[in-house]
Amino acid sequence: MAYAIVWGRLRAVQRDRRLVEAREVTLNREWHLAHRMPPNATLDQRIDWHLEHARECGCRELPASVVKALKARGIAMPVRKST
C-alpha cells in the first residue's frame, strides 16, 4: 500500500492494475514524530515498534516480515487501533 497527500489529507492508495482506490487514513502524527524507527533496525526493534504502532496509531497493516516473525515466535497479533 502506498501513501499520498490528496487534497491536503494523507490517504492510503491501493493499486490494482487499472483501478486506483483511495481511502482516508487517520494518522497519529504526534506519535509518529515521537517514535521514529531506528535506522538499520534489528528484527526485534522492528517487532517492538510495529506492536506499539498497531496499538497507538494503526494507520496501516503490519508488514509481512513482521507478521511472519510474530507467528514464528508465538506472539499474538496485535489489535489494530481503529482509524
mmCIF file of the N, C-alpha and C atoms, coordinates in Angstrom:
data_MODEL
# 
_entry.id   MODEL 
# 
loop_
_atom_site.group_PDB 
_atom_site.id 
_atom_site.type_symbol 
_atom_site.label_atom_id 
_atom_site.label_alt_id 
_atom_site.label_comp_id 
_atom_site.label_asym_id 
_atom_site.label_entity_id 
_atom_site.label_seq_id 
_atom_site.pdbx_PDB_ins_code 
_atom_site.Cartn_x 
_atom_site.Cartn_y 
_atom_site.Cartn_z 
_atom_site.occupancy 
_atom_site.B_iso_or_equiv 
_atom_site.pdbx_formal_charge 
_atom_site.auth_seq_id 
_atom_site.auth_comp_id 
_atom_site.auth_asym_id 
_atom_site.auth_atom_id 
_atom_site.pdbx_PDB_model_num 
ATOM 1   N N  . MET A 1 1  ? 0.854   -1.170  0.000   1.00 0.00 ? 1  MET A N  1 
ATOM 2   C CA . MET A 1 1  ? 0.000   0.000   0.000   1.00 0.00 ? 1  MET A CA 1 
ATOM 3   C C  . MET A 1 1  ? 0.901   1.235   0.000   1.00 0.00 ? 1  MET A C  1 
ATOM 4   N N  . ALA A 1 2  ? 0.555   2.191   -0.803  1.00 0.00 ? 2  ALA A N  1 
ATOM 5   C CA . ALA A 1 2  ? 1.311   3.436   -0.904  1.00 0.00 ? 2  ALA A CA 1 
ATOM 6   C C  . ALA A 1 2  ? 0.513   4.545   -0.223  1.00 0.00 ? 2  ALA A C  1 
ATOM 7   N N  . TYR A 1 3  ? 1.184   5.616   0.121   1.00 0.00 ? 3  TYR A N  1 
ATOM 8   C CA . TYR A 1 3  ? 0.524   6.748   0.761   1.00 0.00 ? 3  TYR A CA 1 
ATOM 9   C C  . TYR A 1 3  ? 0.745   7.990   -0.088  1.00 0.00 ? 3  TYR A C  1 
ATOM 10  N N  . ALA A 1 4  ? -0.251  8.856   -0.117  1.00 0.00 ? 4  ALA A N  1 
ATOM 11  C CA . ALA A 1 4  ? -0.159  10.071  -0.911  1.00 0.00 ? 4  ALA A CA 1 
ATOM 12  C C  . ALA A 1 4  ? -0.938  11.175  -0.213  1.00 0.00 ? 4  ALA A C  1 
ATOM 13  N N  . ILE A 1 5  ? -0.524  12.401  -0.449  1.00 0.00 ? 5  ILE A N  1 
ATOM 14  C CA . ILE A 1 5  ? -1.272  13.552  0.051   1.00 0.00 ? 5  ILE A CA 1 
ATOM 15  C C  . ILE A 1 5  ? -2.266  13.951  -1.040  1.00 0.00 ? 5  ILE A C  1 
ATOM 16  N N  . VAL A 1 6  ? -3.547  13.854  -0.734  1.00 0.00 ? 6  VAL A N  1 
ATOM 17  C CA . VAL A 1 6  ? -4.596  14.202  -1.686  1.00 0.00 ? 6  VAL A CA 1 
ATOM 18  C C  . VAL A 1 6  ? -5.486  15.231  -1.022  1.00 0.00 ? 6  VAL A C  1 
ATOM 19  N N  . TRP A 1 7  ? -5.604  16.385  -1.635  1.00 0.00 ? 7  TRP A N  1 
ATOM 20  C CA . TRP A 1 7  ? -6.417  17.466  -1.098  1.00 0.00 ? 7  TRP A CA 1 
ATOM 21  C C  . TRP A 1 7  ? -6.044  17.778  0.351   1.00 0.00 ? 7  TRP A C  1 
ATOM 22  N N  . GLY A 1 8  ? -4.741  17.764  0.655   1.00 0.00 ? 8  GLY A N  1 
ATOM 23  C CA . GLY A 1 8  ? -4.266  18.129  1.978   1.00 0.00 ? 8  GLY A CA 1 
ATOM 24  C C  . GLY A 1 8  ? -4.433  17.057  3.035   1.00 0.00 ? 8  GLY A C  1 
ATOM 25  N N  . ARG A 1 9  ? -4.842  15.844  2.660   1.00 0.00 ? 9  ARG A N  1 
ATOM 26  C CA . ARG A 1 9  ? -5.029  14.762  3.626   1.00 0.00 ? 9  ARG A CA 1 
ATOM 27  C C  . ARG A 1 9  ? -4.194  13.559  3.204   1.00 0.00 ? 9  ARG A C  1 
ATOM 28  N N  . LEU A 1 10 ? -3.683  12.846  4.204   1.00 0.00 ? 10 LEU A N  1 
ATOM 29  C CA . LEU A 1 10 ? -2.938  11.630  3.918   1.00 0.00 ? 10 LEU A CA 1 
ATOM 30  C C  . LEU A 1 10 ? -3.928  10.531  3.550   1.00 0.00 ? 10 LEU A C  1 
ATOM 31  N N  . ARG A 1 11 ? -3.687  9.874   2.445   1.00 0.00 ? 11 ARG A N  1 
ATOM 32  C CA . ARG A 1 11 ? -4.570  8.797   2.013   1.00 0.00 ? 11 ARG A CA 1 
ATOM 33  C C  . ARG A 1 11 ? -3.738  7.566   1.670   1.00 0.00 ? 11 ARG A C  1 
ATOM 34  N N  . ALA A 1 12 ? -4.307  6.424   1.958   1.00 0.00 ? 12 ALA A N  1 
ATOM 35  C CA . ALA A 1 12 ? -3.690  5.171   1.530   1.00 0.00 ? 12 ALA A CA 1 
ATOM 36  C C  . ALA A 1 12 ? -4.222  4.873   0.138   1.00 0.00 ? 12 ALA A C  1 
ATOM 37  N N  . VAL A 1 13 ? -3.341  4.544   -0.766  1.00 0.00 ? 13 VAL A N  1 
ATOM 38  C CA . VAL A 1 13 ? -3.739  4.297   -2.150  1.00 0.00 ? 13 VAL A CA 1 
ATOM 39  C C  . VAL A 1 13 ? -3.360  2.863   -2.498  1.00 0.00 ? 13 VAL A C  1 
ATOM 40  N N  . GLN A 1 14 ? -4.365  2.096   -2.891  1.00 0.00 ? 14 GLN A N  1 
ATOM 41  C CA . GLN A 1 14 ? -4.122  0.733   -3.333  1.00 0.00 ? 14 GLN A CA 1 
ATOM 42  C C  . GLN A 1 14 ? -4.191  0.707   -4.846  1.00 0.00 ? 14 GLN A C  1 
ATOM 43  N N  . ARG A 1 15 ? -3.219  0.087   -5.464  1.00 0.00 ? 15 ARG A N  1 
ATOM 44  C CA . ARG A 1 15 ? -3.217  -0.007  -6.913  1.00 0.00 ? 15 ARG A CA 1 
ATOM 45  C C  . ARG A 1 15 ? -3.488  -1.452  -7.315  1.00 0.00 ? 15 ARG A C  1 
ATOM 46  N N  . ASP A 1 16 ? -4.512  -1.660  -8.111  1.00 0.00 ? 16 ASP A N  1 
ATOM 47  C CA . ASP A 1 16 ? -4.863  -2.971  -8.606  1.00 0.00 ? 16 ASP A CA 1 
ATOM 48  C C  . ASP A 1 16 ? -5.008  -2.865  -10.115 1.00 0.00 ? 16 ASP A C  1 
ATOM 49  N N  . ARG A 1 17 ? -3.936  -3.082  -10.828 1.00 0.00 ? 17 ARG A N  1 
ATOM 50  C CA . ARG A 1 17 ? -3.861  -2.921  -12.276 1.00 0.00 ? 17 ARG A CA 1 
ATOM 51  C C  . ARG A 1 17 ? -4.369  -1.558  -12.709 1.00 0.00 ? 17 ARG A C  1 
ATOM 52  N N  . ARG A 1 18 ? -5.591  -1.471  -13.218 1.00 0.00 ? 18 ARG A N  1 
ATOM 53  C CA . ARG A 1 18 ? -6.096  -0.196  -13.723 1.00 0.00 ? 18 ARG A CA 1 
ATOM 54  C C  . ARG A 1 18 ? -6.858  0.597   -12.664 1.00 0.00 ? 18 ARG A C  1 
ATOM 55  N N  . LEU A 1 19 ? -7.290  -0.077  -11.623 1.00 0.00 ? 19 LEU A N  1 
ATOM 56  C CA . LEU A 1 19 ? -8.129  0.561   -10.609 1.00 0.00 ? 19 LEU A CA 1 
ATOM 57  C C  . LEU A 1 19 ? -7.267  1.199   -9.525  1.00 0.00 ? 19 LEU A C  1 
ATOM 58  N N  . VAL A 1 20 ? -7.535  2.439   -9.220  1.00 0.00 ? 20 VAL A N  1 
ATOM 59  C CA . VAL A 1 20 ? -6.857  3.105   -8.102  1.00 0.00 ? 20 VAL A CA 1 
ATOM 60  C C  . VAL A 1 20 ? -7.937  3.480   -7.102  1.00 0.00 ? 20 VAL A C  1 
ATOM 61  N N  . GLU A 1 21 ? -7.844  2.889   -5.926  1.00 0.00 ? 21 GLU A N  1 
ATOM 62  C CA . GLU A 1 21 ? -8.830  3.126   -4.880  1.00 0.00 ? 21 GLU A CA 1 
ATOM 63  C C  . GLU A 1 21 ? -8.136  3.878   -3.745  1.00 0.00 ? 21 GLU A C  1 
ATOM 64  N N  . ALA A 1 22 ? -8.740  4.953   -3.280  1.00 0.00 ? 22 ALA A N  1 
ATOM 65  C CA . ALA A 1 22 ? -8.167  5.720   -2.179  1.00 0.00 ? 22 ALA A CA 1 
ATOM 66  C C  . ALA A 1 22 ? -9.142  5.709   -1.023  1.00 0.00 ? 22 ALA A C  1 
ATOM 67  N N  . ARG A 1 23 ? -8.600  5.519   0.173   1.00 0.00 ? 23 ARG A N  1 
ATOM 68  C CA . ARG A 1 23 ? -9.431  5.617   1.362   1.00 0.00 ? 23 ARG A CA 1 
ATOM 69  C C  . ARG A 1 23 ? -8.704  6.510   2.357   1.00 0.00 ? 23 ARG A C  1 
ATOM 70  N N  . GLU A 1 24 ? -9.469  7.254   3.117   1.00 0.00 ? 24 GLU A N  1 
ATOM 71  C CA . GLU A 1 24 ? -8.864  8.171   4.068   1.00 0.00 ? 24 GLU A CA 1 
ATOM 72  C C  . GLU A 1 24 ? -8.278  7.391   5.235   1.00 0.00 ? 24 GLU A C  1 
ATOM 73  N N  . VAL A 1 25 ? -7.124  7.807   5.698   1.00 0.00 ? 25 VAL A N  1 
ATOM 74  C CA . VAL A 1 25 ? -6.438  7.161   6.799   1.00 0.00 ? 25 VAL A CA 1 
ATOM 75  C C  . VAL A 1 25 ? -6.206  8.198   7.886   1.00 0.00 ? 25 VAL A C  1 
ATOM 76  N N  . THR A 1 26 ? -6.498  7.801   9.117   1.00 0.00 ? 26 THR A N  1 
ATOM 77  C CA . THR A 1 26 ? -6.206  8.682   10.239  1.00 0.00 ? 26 THR A CA 1 
ATOM 78  C C  . THR A 1 26 ? -4.800  8.374   10.709  1.00 0.00 ? 26 THR A C  1 
ATOM 79  N N  . LEU A 1 27 ? -3.953  9.359   10.706  1.00 0.00 ? 27 LEU A N  1 
ATOM 80  C CA . LEU A 1 27 ? -2.557  9.195   11.086  1.00 0.00 ? 27 LEU A CA 1 
ATOM 81  C C  . LEU A 1 27 ? -2.325  9.931   12.398  1.00 0.00 ? 27 LEU A C  1 
ATOM 82  N N  . ASN A 1 28 ? -1.763  9.235   13.375  1.00 0.00 ? 28 ASN A N  1 
ATOM 83  C CA . ASN A 1 28 ? -1.425  9.854   14.647  1.00 0.00 ? 28 ASN A CA 1 
ATOM 84  C C  . ASN A 1 28 ? -0.064  10.524  14.468  1.00 0.00 ? 28 ASN A C  1 
ATOM 85  N N  . ARG A 1 29 ? -0.088  11.741  13.959  1.00 0.00 ? 29 ARG A N  1 
ATOM 86  C CA . ARG A 1 29 ? 1.144   12.457  13.601  1.00 0.00 ? 29 ARG A CA 1 
ATOM 87  C C  . ARG A 1 29 ? 2.081   12.634  14.788  1.00 0.00 ? 29 ARG A C  1 
ATOM 88  N N  . GLU A 1 30 ? 1.520   12.988  15.937  1.00 0.00 ? 30 GLU A N  1 
ATOM 89  C CA . GLU A 1 30 ? 2.343   13.212  17.127  1.00 0.00 ? 30 GLU A CA 1 
ATOM 90  C C  . GLU A 1 30 ? 3.082   11.930  17.524  1.00 0.00 ? 30 GLU A C  1 
ATOM 91  N N  . TRP A 1 31 ? 2.371   10.797  17.458  1.00 0.00 ? 31 TRP A N  1 
ATOM 92  C CA . TRP A 1 31 ? 3.014   9.533   17.818  1.00 0.00 ? 31 TRP A CA 1 
ATOM 93  C C  . TRP A 1 31 ? 4.150   9.229   16.843  1.00 0.00 ? 31 TRP A C  1 
ATOM 94  N N  . HIS A 1 32 ? 3.896   9.403   15.553  1.00 0.00 ? 32 HIS A N  1 
ATOM 95  C CA . HIS A 1 32 ? 4.916   9.116   14.547  1.00 0.00 ? 32 HIS A CA 1 
ATOM 96  C C  . HIS A 1 32 ? 6.150   10.004  14.734  1.00 0.00 ? 32 HIS A C  1 
ATOM 97  N N  . LEU A 1 33 ? 5.948   11.274  15.040  1.00 0.00 ? 33 LEU A N  1 
ATOM 98  C CA . LEU A 1 33 ? 7.088   12.173  15.236  1.00 0.00 ? 33 LEU A CA 1 
ATOM 99  C C  . LEU A 1 33 ? 7.901   11.802  16.473  1.00 0.00 ? 33 LEU A C  1 
ATOM 100 N N  . ALA A 1 34 ? 7.234   11.311  17.508  1.00 0.00 ? 34 ALA A N  1 
ATOM 101 C CA . ALA A 1 34 ? 7.910   10.972  18.760  1.00 0.00 ? 34 ALA A CA 1 
ATOM 102 C C  . ALA A 1 34 ? 8.506   9.566   18.762  1.00 0.00 ? 34 ALA A C  1 
ATOM 103 N N  . HIS A 1 35 ? 8.110   8.725   17.826  1.00 0.00 ? 35 HIS A N  1 
ATOM 104 C CA . HIS A 1 35 ? 8.534   7.320   17.818  1.00 0.00 ? 35 HIS A CA 1 
ATOM 105 C C  . HIS A 1 35 ? 9.075   6.927   16.448  1.00 0.00 ? 35 HIS A C  1 
ATOM 106 N N  . ARG A 1 36 ? 10.231  7.395   16.130  1.00 0.00 ? 36 ARG A N  1 
ATOM 107 C CA . ARG A 1 36 ? 10.870  7.061   14.857  1.00 0.00 ? 36 ARG A CA 1 
ATOM 108 C C  . ARG A 1 36 ? 11.464  5.666   14.916  1.00 0.00 ? 36 ARG A C  1 
ATOM 109 N N  . MET A 1 37 ? 11.364  4.959   13.809  1.00 0.00 ? 37 MET A N  1 
ATOM 110 C CA . MET A 1 37 ? 12.017  3.655   13.704  1.00 0.00 ? 37 MET A CA 1 
ATOM 111 C C  . MET A 1 37 ? 13.517  3.907   13.647  1.00 0.00 ? 37 MET A C  1 
ATOM 112 N N  . PRO A 1 38 ? 14.313  3.176   14.456  1.00 0.00 ? 38 PRO A N  1 
ATOM 113 C CA . PRO A 1 38 ? 15.760  3.387   14.412  1.00 0.00 ? 38 PRO A CA 1 
ATOM 114 C C  . PRO A 1 38 ? 16.324  3.032   13.036  1.00 0.00 ? 38 PRO A C  1 
ATOM 115 N N  . PRO A 1 39 ? 17.354  3.748   12.604  1.00 0.00 ? 39 PRO A N  1 
ATOM 116 C CA . PRO A 1 39 ? 17.980  3.388   11.320  1.00 0.00 ? 39 PRO A CA 1 
ATOM 117 C C  . PRO A 1 39 ? 18.595  1.989   11.422  1.00 0.00 ? 39 PRO A C  1 
ATOM 118 N N  . ASN A 1 40 ? 18.486  1.217   10.372  1.00 0.00 ? 40 ASN A N  1 
ATOM 119 C CA . ASN A 1 40 ? 19.014  -0.159  10.339  1.00 0.00 ? 40 ASN A CA 1 
ATOM 120 C C  . ASN A 1 40 ? 18.520  -0.971  11.531  1.00 0.00 ? 40 ASN A C  1 
ATOM 121 N N  . ALA A 1 41 ? 17.232  -0.871  11.827  1.00 0.00 ? 41 ALA A N  1 
ATOM 122 C CA . ALA A 1 41 ? 16.644  -1.547  12.975  1.00 0.00 ? 41 ALA A CA 1 
ATOM 123 C C  . ALA A 1 41 ? 16.768  -3.061  12.858  1.00 0.00 ? 41 ALA A C  1 
ATOM 124 N N  . THR A 1 42 ? 17.033  -3.697  13.987  1.00 0.00 ? 42 THR A N  1 
ATOM 125 C CA . THR A 1 42 ? 17.058  -5.156  14.023  1.00 0.00 ? 42 THR A CA 1 
ATOM 126 C C  . THR A 1 42 ? 15.625  -5.663  13.944  1.00 0.00 ? 42 THR A C  1 
ATOM 127 N N  . LEU A 1 43 ? 15.470  -6.957  13.728  1.00 0.00 ? 43 LEU A N  1 
ATOM 128 C CA . LEU A 1 43 ? 14.125  -7.523  13.667  1.00 0.00 ? 43 LEU A CA 1 
ATOM 129 C C  . LEU A 1 43 ? 13.404  -7.328  14.999  1.00 0.00 ? 43 LEU A C  1 
ATOM 130 N N  . ASP A 1 44 ? 14.111  -7.500  16.117  1.00 0.00 ? 44 ASP A N  1 
ATOM 131 C CA . ASP A 1 44 ? 13.490  -7.285  17.428  1.00 0.00 ? 44 ASP A CA 1 
ATOM 132 C C  . ASP A 1 44 ? 13.002  -5.850  17.587  1.00 0.00 ? 44 ASP A C  1 
ATOM 133 N N  . GLN A 1 45 ? 13.797  -4.887  17.153  1.00 0.00 ? 45 GLN A N  1 
ATOM 134 C CA . GLN A 1 45 ? 13.394  -3.477  17.227  1.00 0.00 ? 45 GLN A CA 1 
ATOM 135 C C  . GLN A 1 45 ? 12.182  -3.217  16.333  1.00 0.00 ? 45 GLN A C  1 
ATOM 136 N N  . ARG A 1 46 ? 12.183  -3.806  15.142  1.00 0.00 ? 46 ARG A N  1 
ATOM 137 C CA . ARG A 1 46 ? 11.054  -3.625  14.222  1.00 0.00 ? 46 ARG A CA 1 
ATOM 138 C C  . ARG A 1 46 ? 9.775   -4.220  14.806  1.00 0.00 ? 46 ARG A C  1 
ATOM 139 N N  . ILE A 1 47 ? 9.882   -5.406  15.407  1.00 0.00 ? 47 ILE A N  1 
ATOM 140 C CA . ILE A 1 47 ? 8.715   -6.037  16.022  1.00 0.00 ? 47 ILE A CA 1 
ATOM 141 C C  . ILE A 1 47 ? 8.164   -5.153  17.133  1.00 0.00 ? 47 ILE A C  1 
ATOM 142 N N  . ASP A 1 48 ? 9.033   -4.691  18.027  1.00 0.00 ? 48 ASP A N  1 
ATOM 143 C CA . ASP A 1 48 ? 8.598   -3.821  19.133  1.00 0.00 ? 48 ASP A CA 1 
ATOM 144 C C  . ASP A 1 48 ? 7.913   -2.562  18.605  1.00 0.00 ? 48 ASP A C  1 
ATOM 145 N N  . TRP A 1 49 ? 8.528   -1.921  17.592  1.00 0.00 ? 49 TRP A N  1 
ATOM 146 C CA . TRP A 1 49 ? 7.976   -0.684  17.042  1.00 0.00 ? 49 TRP A CA 1 
ATOM 147 C C  . TRP A 1 49 ? 6.602   -0.939  16.429  1.00 0.00 ? 49 TRP A C  1 
ATOM 148 N N  . HIS A 1 50 ? 6.477   -1.988  15.644  1.00 0.00 ? 50 HIS A N  1 
ATOM 149 C CA . HIS A 1 50 ? 5.217   -2.261  14.952  1.00 0.00 ? 50 HIS A CA 1 
ATOM 150 C C  . HIS A 1 50 ? 4.110   -2.686  15.925  1.00 0.00 ? 50 HIS A C  1 
ATOM 151 N N  . LEU A 1 51 ? 4.456   -3.402  17.007  1.00 0.00 ? 51 LEU A N  1 
ATOM 152 C CA . LEU A 1 51 ? 3.447   -3.755  18.010  1.00 0.00 ? 51 LEU A CA 1 
ATOM 153 C C  . LEU A 1 51 ? 2.894   -2.493  18.674  1.00 0.00 ? 51 LEU A C  1 
ATOM 154 N N  . GLU A 1 52 ? 3.793   -1.586  19.052  1.00 0.00 ? 52 GLU A N  1 
ATOM 155 C CA . GLU A 1 52 ? 3.346   -0.334  19.659  1.00 0.00 ? 52 GLU A CA 1 
ATOM 156 C C  . GLU A 1 52 ? 2.571   0.507   18.646  1.00 0.00 ? 52 GLU A C  1 
ATOM 157 N N  . HIS A 1 53 ? 3.030   0.525   17.412  1.00 0.00 ? 53 HIS A N  1 
ATOM 158 C CA . HIS A 1 53 ? 2.368   1.301   16.367  1.00 0.00 ? 53 HIS A CA 1 
ATOM 159 C C  . HIS A 1 53 ? 0.926   0.834   16.148  1.00 0.00 ? 53 HIS A C  1 
ATOM 160 N N  . ALA A 1 54 ? 0.715   -0.486  16.149  1.00 0.00 ? 54 ALA A N  1 
ATOM 161 C CA . ALA A 1 54 ? -0.636  -1.021  15.960  1.00 0.00 ? 54 ALA A CA 1 
ATOM 162 C C  . ALA A 1 54 ? -1.558  -0.566  17.092  1.00 0.00 ? 54 ALA A C  1 
ATOM 163 N N  . ARG A 1 55 ? -1.021  -0.494  18.322  1.00 0.00 ? 55 ARG A N  1 
ATOM 164 C CA . ARG A 1 55 ? -1.836  -0.064  19.464  1.00 0.00 ? 55 ARG A CA 1 
ATOM 165 C C  . ARG A 1 55 ? -2.106  1.433   19.457  1.00 0.00 ? 55 ARG A C  1 
ATOM 166 N N  . GLU A 1 56 ? -1.115  2.234   19.055  1.00 0.00 ? 56 GLU A N  1 
ATOM 167 C CA . GLU A 1 56 ? -1.206  3.684   19.198  1.00 0.00 ? 56 GLU A CA 1 
ATOM 168 C C  . GLU A 1 56 ? -1.701  4.426   17.968  1.00 0.00 ? 56 GLU A C  1 
ATOM 169 N N  . CYS A 1 57 ? -1.468  3.881   16.782  1.00 0.00 ? 57 CYS A N  1 
ATOM 170 C CA . CYS A 1 57 ? -1.830  4.607   15.569  1.00 0.00 ? 57 CYS A CA 1 
ATOM 171 C C  . CYS A 1 57 ? -2.698  3.740   14.661  1.00 0.00 ? 57 CYS A C  1 
ATOM 172 N N  . GLY A 1 58 ? -2.158  2.647   14.206  1.00 0.00 ? 58 GLY A N  1 
ATOM 173 C CA . GLY A 1 58 ? -2.927  1.746   13.365  1.00 0.00 ? 58 GLY A CA 1 
ATOM 174 C C  . GLY A 1 58 ? -3.235  2.269   11.979  1.00 0.00 ? 58 GLY A C  1 
ATOM 175 N N  . CYS A 1 59 ? -2.405  3.163   11.461  1.00 0.00 ? 59 CYS A N  1 
ATOM 176 C CA . CYS A 1 59 ? -2.683  3.760   10.155  1.00 0.00 ? 59 CYS A CA 1 
ATOM 177 C C  . CYS A 1 59 ? -2.422  2.793   9.004   1.00 0.00 ? 59 CYS A C  1 
ATOM 178 N N  . ARG A 1 60 ? -1.771  1.668   9.294   1.00 0.00 ? 60 ARG A N  1 
ATOM 179 C CA . ARG A 1 60 ? -1.511  0.700   8.224   1.00 0.00 ? 60 ARG A CA 1 
ATOM 180 C C  . ARG A 1 60 ? -1.354  -0.691  8.812   1.00 0.00 ? 60 ARG A C  1 
ATOM 181 N N  . GLU A 1 61 ? -1.364  -1.678  7.942   1.00 0.00 ? 61 GLU A N  1 
ATOM 182 C CA . GLU A 1 61 ? -1.203  -3.073  8.335   1.00 0.00 ? 61 GLU A CA 1 
ATOM 183 C C  . GLU A 1 61 ? 0.245   -3.339  8.737   1.00 0.00 ? 61 GLU A C  1 
ATOM 184 N N  . LEU A 1 62 ? 0.454   -4.427  9.478   1.00 0.00 ? 62 LEU A N  1 
ATOM 185 C CA . LEU A 1 62 ? 1.811   -4.858  9.800   1.00 0.00 ? 62 LEU A CA 1 
ATOM 186 C C  . LEU A 1 62 ? 2.478   -5.403  8.541   1.00 0.00 ? 62 LEU A C  1 
ATOM 187 N N  . PRO A 1 63 ? 3.773   -5.160  8.359   1.00 0.00 ? 63 PRO A N  1 
ATOM 188 C CA . PRO A 1 63 ? 4.475   -5.733  7.203   1.00 0.00 ? 63 PRO A CA 1 
ATOM 189 C C  . PRO A 1 63 ? 4.501   -7.261  7.296   1.00 0.00 ? 63 PRO A C  1 
ATOM 190 N N  . ALA A 1 64 ? 4.528   -7.905  6.159   1.00 0.00 ? 64 ALA A N  1 
ATOM 191 C CA . ALA A 1 64 ? 4.518   -9.367  6.107   1.00 0.00 ? 64 ALA A CA 1 
ATOM 192 C C  . ALA A 1 64 ? 5.678   -9.983  6.881   1.00 0.00 ? 64 ALA A C  1 
ATOM 193 N N  . SER A 1 65 ? 6.847   -9.364  6.832   1.00 0.00 ? 65 SER A N  1 
ATOM 194 C CA . SER A 1 65 ? 8.009   -9.919  7.539   1.00 0.00 ? 65 SER A CA 1 
ATOM 195 C C  . SER A 1 65 ? 7.804   -9.891  9.052   1.00 0.00 ? 65 SER A C  1 
ATOM 196 N N  . VAL A 1 66 ? 7.133   -8.865  9.557   1.00 0.00 ? 66 VAL A N  1 
ATOM 197 C CA . VAL A 1 66 ? 6.864   -8.763  10.993  1.00 0.00 ? 66 VAL A CA 1 
ATOM 198 C C  . VAL A 1 66 ? 5.788   -9.774  11.381  1.00 0.00 ? 66 VAL A C  1 
ATOM 199 N N  . VAL A 1 67 ? 4.755   -9.932  10.556  1.00 0.00 ? 67 VAL A N  1 
ATOM 200 C CA . VAL A 1 67 ? 3.704   -10.916 10.827  1.00 0.00 ? 67 VAL A CA 1 
ATOM 201 C C  . VAL A 1 67 ? 4.315   -12.315 10.888  1.00 0.00 ? 67 VAL A C  1 
ATOM 202 N N  . LYS A 1 68 ? 5.188   -12.623 9.946   1.00 0.00 ? 68 LYS A N  1 
ATOM 203 C CA . LYS A 1 68 ? 5.847   -13.933 9.909   1.00 0.00 ? 68 LYS A CA 1 
ATOM 204 C C  . LYS A 1 68 ? 6.679   -14.159 11.176  1.00 0.00 ? 68 LYS A C  1 
ATOM 205 N N  . ALA A 1 69 ? 7.410   -13.131 11.609  1.00 0.00 ? 69 ALA A N  1 
ATOM 206 C CA . ALA A 1 69 ? 8.230   -13.247 12.814  1.00 0.00 ? 69 ALA A CA 1 
ATOM 207 C C  . ALA A 1 69 ? 7.368   -13.407 14.064  1.00 0.00 ? 69 ALA A C  1 
ATOM 208 N N  . LEU A 1 70 ? 6.241   -12.700 14.128  1.00 0.00 ? 70 LEU A N  1 
ATOM 209 C CA . LEU A 1 70 ? 5.342   -12.833 15.273  1.00 0.00 ? 70 LEU A CA 1 
ATOM 210 C C  . LEU A 1 70 ? 4.787   -14.257 15.363  1.00 0.00 ? 70 LEU A C  1 
ATOM 211 N N  . LYS A 1 71 ? 4.369   -14.805 14.232  1.00 0.00 ? 71 LYS A N  1 
ATOM 212 C CA . LYS A 1 71 ? 3.836   -16.170 14.209  1.00 0.00 ? 71 LYS A CA 1 
ATOM 213 C C  . LYS A 1 71 ? 4.904   -17.173 14.613  1.00 0.00 ? 71 LYS A C  1 
ATOM 214 N N  . ALA A 1 72 ? 6.129   -17.001 14.123  1.00 0.00 ? 72 ALA A N  1 
ATOM 215 C CA . ALA A 1 72 ? 7.223   -17.913 14.447  1.00 0.00 ? 72 ALA A CA 1 
ATOM 216 C C  . ALA A 1 72 ? 7.566   -17.869 15.934  1.00 0.00 ? 72 ALA A C  1 
ATOM 217 N N  . ARG A 1 73 ? 7.377   -16.734 16.570  1.00 0.00 ? 73 ARG A N  1 
ATOM 218 C CA . ARG A 1 73 ? 7.692   -16.581 17.992  1.00 0.00 ? 73 ARG A CA 1 
ATOM 219 C C  . ARG A 1 73 ? 6.496   -16.858 18.901  1.00 0.00 ? 73 ARG A C  1 
ATOM 220 N N  . GLY A 1 74 ? 5.346   -17.137 18.288  1.00 0.00 ? 74 GLY A N  1 
ATOM 221 C CA . GLY A 1 74 ? 4.156   -17.425 19.076  1.00 0.00 ? 74 GLY A CA 1 
ATOM 222 C C  . GLY A 1 74 ? 3.571   -16.202 19.761  1.00 0.00 ? 74 GLY A C  1 
ATOM 223 N N  . ILE A 1 75 ? 3.809   -15.029 19.193  1.00 0.00 ? 75 ILE A N  1 
ATOM 224 C CA . ILE A 1 75 ? 3.286   -13.782 19.751  1.00 0.00 ? 75 ILE A CA 1 
ATOM 225 C C  . ILE A 1 75 ? 1.950   -13.489 19.081  1.00 0.00 ? 75 ILE A C  1 
ATOM 226 N N  . ALA A 1 76 ? 0.954   -13.166 19.894  1.00 0.00 ? 76 ALA A N  1 
ATOM 227 C CA . ALA A 1 76 ? -0.381  -12.880 19.359  1.00 0.00 ? 76 ALA A CA 1 
ATOM 228 C C  . ALA A 1 76 ? -0.347  -11.625 18.493  1.00 0.00 ? 76 ALA A C  1 
ATOM 229 N N  . MET A 1 77 ? -1.145  -11.654 17.439  1.00 0.00 ? 77 MET A N  1 
ATOM 230 C CA . MET A 1 77 ? -1.256  -10.487 16.561  1.00 0.00 ? 77 MET A CA 1 
ATOM 231 C C  . MET A 1 77 ? -1.925  -9.361  17.341  1.00 0.00 ? 77 MET A C  1 
ATOM 232 N N  . PRO A 1 78 ? -1.392  -8.156  17.254  1.00 0.00 ? 78 PRO A N  1 
ATOM 233 C CA . PRO A 1 78 ? -1.991  -7.036  17.988  1.00 0.00 ? 78 PRO A CA 1 
ATOM 234 C C  . PRO A 1 78 ? -3.314  -6.614  17.368  1.00 0.00 ? 78 PRO A C  1 
ATOM 235 N N  . VAL A 1 79 ? -4.160  -6.051  18.202  1.00 0.00 ? 79 VAL A N  1 
ATOM 236 C CA . VAL A 1 79 ? -5.401  -5.485  17.709  1.00 0.00 ? 79 VAL A CA 1 
ATOM 237 C C  . VAL A 1 79 ? -5.068  -4.097  17.190  1.00 0.00 ? 79 VAL A C  1 
ATOM 238 N N  . ARG A 1 80 ? -5.326  -3.880  15.935  1.00 0.00 ? 80 ARG A N  1 
ATOM 239 C CA . ARG A 1 80 ? -5.005  -2.605  15.290  1.00 0.00 ? 80 ARG A CA 1 
ATOM 240 C C  . ARG A 1 80 ? -6.012  -1.552  15.728  1.00 0.00 ? 80 ARG A C  1 
ATOM 241 N N  . LYS A 1 81 ? -5.494  -0.418  16.169  1.00 0.00 ? 81 LYS A N  1 
ATOM 242 C CA . LYS A 1 81 ? -6.355  0.671   16.582  1.00 0.00 ? 81 LYS A CA 1 
ATOM 243 C C  . LYS A 1 81 ? -7.217  1.082   15.407  1.00 0.00 ? 81 LYS A C  1 
ATOM 244 N N  . SER A 1 82 ? -8.518  1.215   15.639  1.00 0.00 ? 82 SER A N  1 
ATOM 245 C CA . SER A 1 82 ? -9.408  1.579   14.537  1.00 0.00 ? 82 SER A CA 1 
ATOM 246 C C  . SER A 1 82 ? -9.181  3.026   14.153  1.00 0.00 ? 82 SER A C  1 
ATOM 247 N N  . THR A 1 83 ? -9.200  3.277   12.840  1.00 0.00 ? 83 THR A N  1 
ATOM 248 C CA . THR A 1 83 ? -8.951  4.617   12.329  1.00 0.00 ? 83 THR A CA 1 
ATOM 249 C C  . THR A 1 83 ? -10.235 5.315   12.003  1.00 0.00 ? 83 THR A C  1 
# 
